[in-house]
């Protein structure tokens, strides 16, 4: 109650300021007159008594200031400081614009990158108690995070003692017969308890139950909210309606919430149950499922991992043919979703933070210069009665005004940068990162921006205050305009510039290593020609193309029609395009070679006759497939060079037989050729063994067409797709792209490219700011030493010695910054090891190039003020002093 009364009393005094000042003046005049009368009565002359009374009474301004503080005029004084700060910035527009612009860049970079970090790494997944959700995988020699076989999934689900629920899911693509014809639609197949494990309820209808996931149950489907709105107009009577997917009828039972997403299967428009096990799921050796689970209360991830490993070890003993060498992996679901991009996001955030730090250092240098130039002003204000606290508060107010203006501009720039960065992400990658939906200035991002503002305000308030705290006001007042560089400036200003240079070295080193890594990534050997290749996936309905002879007939029609098109040089198809993944693997065994039950895992590809000619892959030995390699002839196979070198080091593989781990008669194939190591996996993955089957001996109702064109392949894609629909309108076509676009937009290439460009941009800005900061230090030092330089030249000093004097000072700063920066970059870039490809964190060439670049740039910046110093006229310099 007393605090409220005091507040209103101060507020009343604030709004009766004129009356208070008038009464204060009258009271002060009364006391001075009384003192004067007492001195006159003691015999002092009137004039002497008046001066003595004023000396005894003290400084009127100081007394008023103290009286204001006592009665609570602090709100008014804050407004006074604010108005004065605005006037100061208005009088120095160059300083204000540069400071606000520099700080805006740092804030915009940090806030925009943090928004991505927040969405991916901080924001909880949209599930019930997401911290208890885990991803469960199998492990193998070539696959540290593999999917499960259906049979292993059933055993893991039944035997585990650590999960309250355990469910599986799989990728899927269906052909949907909609109002506009047959369309491919991305989907996911899940176990009946999948959504209950996640803790997700429906926005309309219901989600799956275990009863929906049995072979005898009716086929049901869930729609995502966007699919419901986009394809069905958001109709509320959608429940119970039927969808035709792959010629089978499915009943719509529910619509998922608008905020639901499942990043591992981003882009899925519909969800169905596993329902009937397919051919793969009937074999324990075929792995096509992923698993999620919810930890039981009190169970840790480590305990769950130990339990799953024990089950995997038991299954390995029980089923040695299919489970040898297979272990288990359990990790938090958030780590499973964003684990691959976490290092890149944290690296970018650190880079943006370093840029912000260098921006703050740069502005602090500017504030130091202003503090040096205003030391006479501060001395006069102090002599007139301004308290140190009031002077400090003025600096705090000016720093706060700068930060507030920069924060408004920085948030606006960050908002634009966020949406620009989102547009630069390929659509396929965005589908795999649905957590980036509605990315913007969330409350956490704004809180982070406020933290940055408080940090910057504290730095900008402290910097000039240090100058004030160590300055002797009397000496500053007596010194006036004498041009001698202050020790405070030499010490703080030089150290700040050295810090700027060191940070710039760290950013430049990081950018150089990431750029070199990206260059090497794009120049890895892929052993085929990706130029002028158009690709798209063809999905044919089982009703018409399930039989091998039907698939072969469709393949022939597609290849013949496309080959006859103008501009098509060659055409073929494959089950998987290169530079995509080392997935779709098989276990093989070579007839006549020792075998101990190990799993020789290899990507397998089913290709048409002219596939290797179309992609221009090199035949090393033997022959390629021909039209004679059909279902009636001897089953044949082509292997890559890596497999040949590993398993046939001292013998000719041509003519050898290769089959499955049991060497079953149906699996046996004769090796007829060896091709160069086509990079089937990602650009940063090692070359694996690879085997290729002729499509006519290993058919499927879907394949990926690869056409080599004489013109831009992207421009020909619409015509190529049109041909497919002319052959059969019930065939679905998706993923139309070019091979170069597929390579450039792959997740590996994009992440390396984006990190290199963003850190490179931060480094360029850091280099510019540090060089400008160095220029400012040297230029100010020269301006403060004008008299000294004039005396030196008047006494006979040559211009070369003046150059040497200034550049020596600059060289020490540059050397200190570069050495400190190189030491820091070695520590920082070591943490970037996971982001580098083909480059060491201590790459000497990169670090040397960074040191040379920064050294030359800094010396050039120092040369300009040195040249100005050498051009000083000693007569004018001495006269000016």
C-alpha positions, 0 to 999 in steps of 0.5 A: 500500500505504501509503494502505491501511495509513493508511486502516485505521489511521484506521479503527481509531482511529475505533472506539477513540475513547474510549480515544484521548480518555482517553489524550489527556486523561491526556497533556495533564494530565501536560504541564500538571502539569509546567509548573505544577511548573516555575513553582512551583520558580521561586517562583510561588505554586501558584494563580498557577502553575496559571493560568500553566501553563494559559495557556501550554498553550493551549485544551484544545478546540482542542488536541483538535480538532487532535489529532483532525485529525492522527490522522484523525478526519475520518470521525467529524467528518463524522458529527458534522456530519451529525447536527448539520445534521439537528438544526439543520433539525429545530429550524427546520422552517419553513426546512427545509420551504420550502427543500426544497419550493422546490428540489424544484419547480426540480429536478422541472421541470428533470429532467422537461423534460430527459427529453424533451430526452434522448429526442428530441435526445440519445439516438441513433436505434436504427440502426447508426451513425445519425450517417451516416444522412440524409434526402433531399428535393426542394425547390420554391417552396412546399415547402422539404422535399418528397417525391420522384417515383419516377422522380427517386428512381431517377435519384438512386439511380443517379447519386449518388456520395456514398451507400453506399445510397439507399432510399425509403419511402411512407405506406400504409394497407391493409384487413386481413381478420382474424379479426374482419372487415375492419380498416384497418391503418396501414402503410408501403411501402419499397424493398427495401434500406430496412432494410439502409440503417438497419442494422436486423435482424429479431427473427424471420425476415428483413428485405426484400432488393432481390429482394423489391422487384420486380414479379415477386416474391411479395408479402411483409410485415414485422410490427412487434413490437407487431403480432406480439404484439397481433394474432397472439399472438406465435406463433413459427410466424407466418413463412410465413403469409399476410395478405390486404391490400386483397384481395391475399395477402402472405406474412409473412417476418419480425418487426422488433425490439421497440425498432425505430421509424421516427418519420416513419412512426410508428404503422405496424403492417406494412411492405411493399415498393414492389413495383409502381409505382402510377399516381402513381409512373409519372409524374415529375411526381407526388411521393409518396416520401421518401428516406433514405440512408447516407453513404459513408465520408468524405463529409459532409452538405455534400458530399452536398448539393452532389452531389444539387443537381448531379443535380437541376440536370441533371434540371431541364434534362433534364425541364423540364416536370416538374422546373423549379424543383426542387432538393435537400435533404440533412440528418441523419436526426435533424434531419429527425425532430426538427428541428421540435420542437427549438426548443420543447424547448430553450425549455422546458429553458431555462425550467425551468433559469431556474426552477431558478436562481430556486429556488436564489437563493431558497434562498440568500437563506434561507441568508443570513438563517440565516447572519446569525442564526447569526453569534454562534453561529459566533463562539462556536464559533470562540472555543472553538477551531473552525477556519474549515475546520470551520465551513465544512464544517458549512455544506457539510454542511447544504447537502448535506443540503438538496440530498439531501432535495430531490433525492429529492423532486424525482426522485419529482415528476419521474417523476410529471410525465413520465408526466403530460405523456405522457398530455397528448400526443394519441395521433396525435402520440405515434405520430409520436414513438416515441422517447418510448416508455419515457420515464423516469429514464434514466441520462443523466437521472439524471446530469443530476440529479446535476449539478444536485445538485452545482451546488445544493450548491456554491451553498448551501455557498458562500452562507453561507460568504461571510458567514463569510469576511468576518465578524470573529468578535470583532466578531460576538461583541461585537455579540451581538444588536445589531440592525444590518443587516450590510453582507454581507446588504445587498449579497448579499441585495439582489443575489440578490433583484434577480436573482430579479426579473430571471429572473421578468421573462424567464420572464413575458415568454416566457410572455406572448409564447407565450400571445399567439402561441397565442391568435392561432394559434387565432383565425386566419381559417379561413373555415368553421365547425368547430363540430359537425362530425364526420369520419372516413375511409372506405376501400373495397376496390378489388375492389368499388369501383375503378371510378368508377361504383362509387365514385359509387354508394358515395358516394351510399349513404353520404351518403343513409344518414347524411343520414337519421340523427336529429341530422344537419343536413348531410353531405358528403365530401372527399379532405382535411379543412381545417386539415390540410396543404397537401399533395396538390397539382397543377400548373395552368395557365390557358388564354390566360395567358402561360406560361413553364414555371413550376409553379403548385402548388396543393392539390387537393380532390375534394369532394361536391356539398354540401361547402361548404354542410356546412362553411359556407364562403362562396361569393364568386362564381359557383355551387357544384357541383350533381348535374348536374356528373357524368361526362357534363357539362362538367368544372368546377372551383371555385377559392379567392379567393387564386388568383382574386386572383393570376391574375385581378386585372383579369378575371372568372375565371368561365367561364375554363378551367384545366388541367395544364401541358400543357393536355391536353384531359382536364385542362381544366376550366371555373371555375364558382365562387370560394369564400372562402379555406378554410385547408387547411394548418396554422394557422401556414401561409400561405393557398395557392391551392386548387382543388376538383373535384366527386367525380363527375368525379374519383372515388376509392375512399376519402374523408373524410366530414364531417357537421354535427350538431345535438348533440355530434359526438363522441357521434355518431361511433359511430353514424356508423361503424355506418352505414358497416359496415351499408352494407358490412362490408368497408369500413374506417373510421379517424381518427374525430374532430371538426373542433374536436378535429382543430384543437386536437390538431394538431401546430401547436396542441399545440406552441404550447399546451404551450409556452405552458402550461409556460413560463407555469407556470414564470413563475407559480412564478418570480413567486411565488418572487421576490415571496416573496424580496423580501418576505423581504429587506425584512422582514429588513431591517426587523427588523434596523433596528428600533432605528433606526426606533424612534429616528427615530419617537422623534425625531418621524418620521411613519409616512409617512416610515417607509413612504417609507424602506422602500418606497424601498429596495424600489423600487430593488430592483424597478426594478433587477430589472425593467430587467435582466429586460427587457434579458434578455428581449429577448435571450432572446425573440429566440431564440424567434422560430421559436415565435412566431406573429403576435407580435414578440419585442419586443412592447411591450404584452406587455413593459409588461404584464409590468413592471406585473404584477411591479411591482405584485406586488412593491410589494404584497409590500413593503408588508406589512413597511413597514406593520409598520415604521410600526407600531413602538412606539419605547419598546418598540423602544429597551427591547428593544435 
